[in-house]
Amino acid sequence: MRIVVLTGAGISAESGLRTFRAEDGLWEDHHVEDVATPQAYARDPVLVHRFYNARRSAVAAAQPNAAHRALADLAQEHDLTLVTQNVDDLHERGGSPSVIHMHGEVNRALCAACDHRWPSPMEIDVNTPCPSCGRKTARPDIVWFGEMPYHMDQISAELERADLFAAIGTSGNVYPAAGFVQLARQYNAHCVELNLDRSSVSRDFHEHITGPATKIVPDWVLGL
């Protein structure tokens, strides 16, 4: 069986990483437009670097949970394509052999001048040079609002061939990921949503499983 799984912030919340969309509209006490847009970086790169340095530390302190490990087990039994909106590395540390990070990775850096990418040190700032071109234009390798997500051609191709599509811990508010279920349905995949609550696109799924990810994801994997 060919399976595509999309994961969002809800799968890492039980590892202690706060979800992207808090009820107060803030992300780690910052307005999203102040830390997660190209305009924010151009306006105040010191603040943006400080924010992502803190996120890097939080990710390093977090541990993969039972939901991450269950998806690693699923990859051993089925043809699994694992796509995540998350910028943490908990899937990899949970044992998943291959993960598509459509929104980038907090543990990687990107040169704004030459597009070179490299493993990020725990802290980078406005004086961090690119190891390729030497310019002091390092930024987090994160897809900010207004930028194109990574690997979209590959993701679309995998959705077209999927027998089963599952969205885990996603809000259904962020596109293009929120539209993956419609594409999967177009190609006759069975679509299941696993979430703490119904998402904004719940109506597009054939099946809904609600509850904490650490409980419902291992149970779902065992039932496949």
Sequence and secondary structure as in RCSB ss.txt:
>XXXX:A:sequence
MRIVVLTGAGISAESGLRTFRAEDGLWEDHHVEDVATPQAYARDPVLVHRFYNARRSAVAAAQPNAAHRALADLA
QEHDLTLVTQNVDDLHERGGSPSVIHMHGEVNRALCAACDHRWPSPMEIDVNTPCPSCGRKTARPDIVWFGEMPY
HMDQISAELERADLFAAIGTSGNVYPAAGFVQLARQYNAHCVELNLDRSSVSRDFHEHITGPATKIVPDWVLGL
>XXXX:A:secstr
 EEEEEE THHHHTTT   SS TTSEETTEEHHHHSSHHHHHH HHHHHHHHHHHHHHHHH    HHHHHHHHHH
HHSEEEEEES  S HHHHTT S  EETTEEEEEEEETTT  EEE  S   TT   TTT  S EEEEE  TTS  T
THHHHHHHHHT SEEEEES  S STTGGGHHHHHHHTT EEEEEESS  TTGGG SEEEES HHHHHHHHHHH 
